[in-house]
């Protein structure tokens, strides 16, 4: 059984479709290529982000409900003697800390939060926020994926700031197929795209209402994703006379082809801790319009690389979309900004954090 400083575990409930799950897959593969012995631990199997995990990465499926999987996780911590175990997401944080208490190993724990308490799913995931002060003290470090999320955890949930660290999400920007110039981008048919779960926190209702006000009547809106608001969004588009111009094609594993056919990207979330899709859109050279919802503002450097509008205001959003379609701007500077979040660069941040934790005697309680 591998031992030593480079024997690490990444624990995520499953590789379902989602930004945090994609982060887990990219980190596992990136750390593996960087010479780490990585074990990716999941509660149950899911296919959506499985293709991002390199073939030589060991995957262990715990199975069972929360109690049984936590006990199995504790057994794995004892058996594998990991130097570092990283939890991805609020519910995983709780279960990893519980497993460490049961196992009583020397493994250093790193926890992570990938969303705010406003979008926590399930009782266990939501519980990770009121328990944050305790969980954070039990871990060597707790990662937040934006400064916005750091403030949320400190101000709203009283996490000790000394144990928090901000590391942005890794994104496979090298997969993008951007246009060569603004002129080439403007030759594309006026297609506005958005990606995300069709749920209230993404506020696609405001996007559809705004689209009805966009002056370019030949434009189309495509929203990729699945979720409980699909039927309501279809009815809204019909009511606004947009049935032939709004498309809801469902979830896609690989979004890069969609970006390569679009002329503008829009994010309308009410709260977004990071926003992988914003980086993907920048890497694809697209003009980006985003609500002032947290992490995307940092990605766009407070308006330097895209337009930021107030949340829930269709008129302001429509005007910004119209400007993006009329004057898409040069793709090159957006592409350069996206490289700041390339998975290779972010994996190095995690590796540096691992080294720091393993050499810091004060990193664990």
C-alpha distance (Angstrom), angle and dihedral (degrees) to the residues before:
residue distance angle dihedral
X1 . . .
X2 3.84 . .
X3 3.78 117.3 .
X4 3.78 135.1 172.4
X5 3.78 139.2 74.6
X6 3.81 94.6 -51.3
X7 3.80 96.3 53.2
X8 3.82 102.4 104.4
X9 3.78 138.7 163.7
X10 3.80 129.6 -150.0
X11 3.80 114.6 -160.3
X12 3.82 121.1 -163.5
X13 3.82 125.4 156.8
X14 3.82 92.4 -121.2
X15 3.79 142.0 -31.2
X16 3.79 92.2 -106.2
X17 3.80 120.7 149.2
X18 3.80 108.7 -71.9
X19 3.77 143.0 100.1
X20 3.82 97.3 -100.7
X21 3.79 91.9 48.2
X22 3.80 90.4 50.0
X23 3.81 88.5 52.0
X24 3.82 90.1 54.0
X25 3.80 91.7 52.0
X26 3.81 94.5 46.4
X27 3.81 93.1 46.2
X28 3.80 92.9 49.5
X29 3.80 91.5 51.7
X30 3.80 95.2 40.8
X31 3.80 94.4 49.1
X32 3.79 90.0 46.2
X33 3.81 90.6 54.9
X34 3.81 88.0 48.1
X35 3.82 91.2 60.2
X36 3.81 101.6 -93.8
X37 3.81 121.8 137.2
X38 3.80 97.2 -127.8
X39 3.79 127.6 -167.5
X40 3.80 113.8 -170.4
X41 3.81 109.9 -154.7
X42 3.82 122.6 -162.7
X43 3.79 134.5 173.8
X44 3.79 93.2 -138.6
X45 3.79 138.7 -0.5
X46 3.81 121.9 -95.8
X47 3.80 129.0 168.7
X48 3.80 105.8 -148.3
X49 3.82 99.8 90.8
X50 3.79 97.8 15.9
X51 3.80 91.9 102.5
X52 3.81 90.7 64.7
X53 3.81 92.0 62.5
X54 3.81 114.6 92.2
X55 3.79 115.6 -120.0
X56 3.81 94.1 -116.2
X57 3.83 94.2 57.8
X58 3.82 111.9 105.4
X59 3.81 112.9 -128.1
X60 3.81 120.7 -162.7
X61 3.81 119.5 -167.2
X62 3.81 113.1 -154.6
X63 3.82 99.6 -169.0
X64 3.79 127.2 -172.2
X65 3.79 129.2 72.7
X66 3.79 126.3 -52.1
X67 3.81 96.0 -78.0
X68 3.80 96.0 46.6
X69 3.80 94.6 43.4
X70 3.82 90.7 49.7
X71 3.81 90.5 53.4
X72 3.78 90.4 48.6
X73 3.78 89.9 48.5
X74 3.81 89.4 53.1
X75 3.80 89.6 51.9
X76 3.78 90.2 50.7
X77 3.82 91.6 51.5
X78 3.83 89.6 53.3
X79 3.80 94.0 44.7
X80 3.81 101.0 43.8
X81 3.83 98.2 36.7
X82 3.81 93.8 -148.8
X83 3.79 117.7 -161.4
X84 3.83 89.8 -146.8
X85 3.79 132.0 17.8
X86 3.80 116.6 -168.5
X87 3.82 121.9 -163.4
X88 3.79 119.5 -154.0
X89 3.80 112.7 -149.1
X90 3.79 139.1 -0.1
X91 3.81 99.0 -74.6
X92 3.81 91.5 46.1
X93 3.82 88.8 51.7
X94 3.81 91.5 58.8
X95 3.78 94.7 46.4
X96 3.81 95.0 45.5
X97 3.80 92.2 51.2
X98 3.82 90.5 47.2
X99 3.82 90.6 48.9
X100 3.82 90.9 50.4
X101 3.81 91.1 51.1
X102 3.81 89.2 52.1
X103 3.81 95.7 43.0
X104 3.83 97.1 43.5
X105 3.80 93.0 -153.6
X106 3.79 131.3 153.3
X107 3.82 92.4 -117.6
X108 3.80 111.5 133.8
X109 3.80 111.5 -128.6
X110 3.79 125.2 -141.0
X111 3.80 116.0 -173.3
X112 3.79 128.1 -166.4
X113 3.78 139.7 -160.8
X114 3.80 119.1 -154.4
X115 3.80 101.5 175.8
X116 3.77 142.0 23.6
X117 3.79 125.1 -96.6
X118 3.81 88.2 -104.4
X119 3.80 90.7 72.5
X120 3.82 100.7 34.3
X121 3.81 111.3 135.1
X122 3.78 123.7 -143.5
X123 3.78 129.3 4.0
X124 3.79 93.7 -82.2
X125 3.78 94.4 50.3
X126 3.80 92.8 48.1
X127 3.83 90.9 47.7
X128 3.80 88.8 63.0
X129 3.81 89.1 76.8
X130 3.84 103.4 54.4
X131 3.82 86.3 40.5
X132 3.81 91.8 50.3
X133 3.84 96.8 102.2
X134 3.82 90.8 54.7
X135 3.81 95.4 40.2
X136 3.79 93.1 47.4
X137 3.80 91.6 52.7
X138 3.82 90.7 50.7
X139 3.82 91.5 54.9
X140 3.78 132.5 70.2
X141 3.80 91.0 -130.5
X142 3.79 137.9 -9.3
X143 3.78 117.9 -144.6
X144 3.79 122.8 -144.9
X145 3.79 117.6 -169.7
X146 3.83 96.4 -136.9
X147 3.77 141.1 15.5
X148 3.79 86.2 -111.6
X149 3.81 89.5 60.8
X150 3.82 91.9 45.8
X151 3.82 89.0 56.8
X152 3.79 91.0 47.5
X153 3.80 92.6 52.4
X154 3.82 93.4 46.5
X155 3.80 101.1 39.3
X156 3.80 100.7 34.6
X157 3.81 102.3 29.1
X158 3.83 103.3 25.9
X159 3.79 97.8 -125.1
X160 3.83 112.2 171.2
X161 3.84 103.5 -102.8
X162 3.81 94.3 -148.5
X163 3.81 90.4 69.5
X164 3.82 95.9 46.1
X165 3.78 123.2 93.4
X166 3.79 129.7 -178.7
X167 3.80 117.7 -132.9
X168 3.79 118.8 164.6
X169 3.80 120.7 -133.9
X170 3.81 121.9 -90.3
X171 3.81 116.7 -117.0
X172 3.81 128.8 -171.0
X173 3.77 94.1 -123.4
X174 3.80 91.9 162.2
X175 3.82 88.7 73.4
X176 3.81 92.9 65.1
X177 3.81 121.8 110.8
X178 3.80 103.2 -156.3
X179 3.82 127.1 -179.9
X180 3.78 117.2 -101.2
X181 3.80 95.3 -125.0
X182 3.78 146.4 -0.7
X183 3.81 88.6 -98.8
X184 3.81 91.2 57.0
X185 3.80 90.5 47.2
X186 3.80 91.7 51.3
X187 3.81 90.9 54.0
X188 3.82 90.0 65.6
X189 3.80 118.4 98.6
X190 3.85 108.4 -96.6
X191 3.80 99.7 -93.6
X192 3.82 120.0 162.3
X193 3.79 115.4 -161.6
X194 3.78 136.8 -168.7
X195 3.80 130.7 177.8
X196 3.78 130.6 -159.8
X197 3.76 147.4 89.8
X198 3.79 111.2 -50.3
X199 3.79 93.0 -120.4
X200 3.79 136.8 122.3
X201 3.81 95.9 -98.4
X202 3.83 91.0 61.7
X203 3.83 90.0 54.7
X204 3.79 97.1 -149.8
X205 3.81 86.0 161.1
X206 3.81 88.4 74.5
X207 3.81 89.5 47.2
X208 3.82 93.1 54.1
X209 3.81 91.1 45.8
X210 3.81 89.8 49.3
X211 3.79 92.3 47.8
X212 3.81 89.2 59.2
X213 3.84 86.8 60.9
X214 3.83 98.1 46.4
X215 3.81 107.1 117.6
X216 3.82 95.1 -141.9
X217 3.81 97.5 87.1
X218 3.82 93.1 -175.5
X219 3.80 91.4 62.2
X220 3.79 125.1 109.0
X221 3.81 131.6 -150.0
X222 3.81 121.4 -144.0
X223 3.82 119.6 -174.8
X224 3.81 114.3 -170.5
X225 3.80 117.8 -157.7
X226 3.78 145.3 68.5
X227 3.77 131.3 -113.3
X228 3.79 148.2 115.6
X229 3.82 96.3 -63.4
X230 3.81 97.3 60.0
X231 3.82 95.7 103.6
X232 3.80 93.3 42.8
X233 3.80 91.0 52.3
X234 3.80 91.3 49.6
X235 3.80 90.8 51.0
X236 3.80 91.1 48.3
X237 3.82 91.9 51.3
X238 3.81 90.0 49.8
X239 3.81 91.9 48.7
X240 3.81 91.2 51.5
X241 3.81 92.4 48.8
X242 3.81 92.8 -110.7
X243 3.81 100.1 117.2
X244 3.79 94.1 118.2
X245 3.81 94.2 44.4
X246 3.84 103.6 45.7
X247 3.80 120.3 72.0
X248 3.83 128.3 -171.9
X249 3.83 103.3 -172.8
X250 3.83 96.2 168.0
X251 3.80 134.2 -121.9
X252 3.81 119.4 -20.3
X253 3.81 124.9 -162.5
X254 3.80 94.0 -155.0
X255 3.82 113.1 40.1
X256 3.80 98.7 176.2
X257 3.80 96.1 93.5
X258 3.80 89.5 51.8
X259 3.80 91.7 53.4
X260 3.80 91.3 47.7
X261 3.82 90.5 60.4
X262 3.80 97.2 44.1
X263 3.78 131.3 90.6
X264 3.83 100.0 -161.8
X265 3.82 137.8 19.0
X266 3.81 124.4 -148.6
X267 3.81 131.5 -168.5
X268 3.82 117.5 -170.6
X269 3.81 102.7 173.8
X270 3.79 122.2 148.9
X271 3.80 91.0 -145.7
X272 3.80 127.9 10.2
X273 3.79 122.4 171.5
X274 3.81 92.9 -162.1
X275 3.81 121.3 -23.2
X276 3.81 114.7 -137.5
X277 3.80 89.6 -171.6
X278 3.81 91.1 61.4
X279 3.81 90.3 57.9
X280 3.81 90.6 45.7
X281 3.81 90.5 52.2
X282 3.82 92.1 48.8
X283 3.82 90.3 48.4
X284 3.81 87.1 52.9
X285 3.81 89.5 54.7
X286 3.80 95.1 -115.2
X287 3.79 126.2 147.8
X288 3.80 107.2 -112.6
X289 3.79 129.5 -146.4
X290 3.81 114.9 -170.5
X291 3.75 137.5 172.7
X292 3.80 118.6 -117.5
X293 3.80 90.8 -100.4
X294 3.83 107.2 134.7
X295 3.79 124.9 -95.6
X296 3.83 97.9 34.9
X297 3.81 89.2 60.9
X298 3.82 88.5 60.8
X299 3.80 92.2 47.1
X300 3.81 89.6 51.9
X301 3.83 89.2 45.6
X302 3.79 92.3 -121.6
X303 3.79 94.4 -54.2
X304 3.79 101.4 -35.3
X305 3.83 93.6 111.4
X306 3.80 101.7 27.4
X307 3.78 144.0 3.1
X308 3.81 120.1 -83.8
X309 3.81 121.1 -156.6
X310 3.82 133.7 -179.5
X311 3.81 118.0 -88.2
X312 3.79 119.4 -98.7
X313 3.82 97.3 11.7
X314 3.85 110.6 122.5
X315 3.82 94.9 -177.2
X316 3.81 94.3 56.0
X317 3.79 90.8 42.9
X318 3.81 92.9 50.6
X319 3.80 91.6 50.6
X320 3.81 91.5 50.8
X321 3.81 91.9 48.8
X322 3.79 90.1 50.0
X323 3.81 90.9 52.8
X324 3.81 91.4 48.7
X325 3.80 91.6 52.1
X326 3.82 93.2 46.5
X327 3.81 96.6 43.8
X328 3.81 110.1 20.7
X329 3.81 94.0 172.1
X330 3.78 128.7 -148.9
X331 3.83 115.1 -40.3
X332 3.82 94.6 -151.5
X333 3.81 98.6 78.5
X334 3.81 91.6 46.9
X335 3.80 90.7 49.6
X336 3.81 90.3 50.7
X337 3.80 90.9 51.2
X338 3.82 91.4 51.7
X339 3.81 90.3 57.2
X340 3.81 88.5 68.2
X341 3.82 86.0 73.0
X342 3.82 98.6 43.3
X343 3.79 112.0 142.2
X344 3.80 92.2 -120.6
X345 3.81 92.0 57.6
X346 3.80 94.2 45.1
X347 3.82 92.9 47.6
X348 3.80 87.4 57.7
X349 3.82 88.7 55.0
X350 3.79 90.0 54.2
X351 3.81 91.8 46.7
X352 3.81 90.1 51.4
X353 3.81 89.9 49.8
X354 3.82 90.8 51.0
X355 3.80 90.3 52.6
X356 3.79 91.0 47.8
X357 3.80 92.5 50.4
X358 3.79 94.1 47.6
X359 3.80 92.7 51.1
X360 3.82 96.0 43.3
X361 3.78 111.4 87.8
X362 3.79 90.1 -169.7
X363 3.80 92.6 55.6
X364 3.79 94.8 94.2
X365 3.79 129.6 47.1
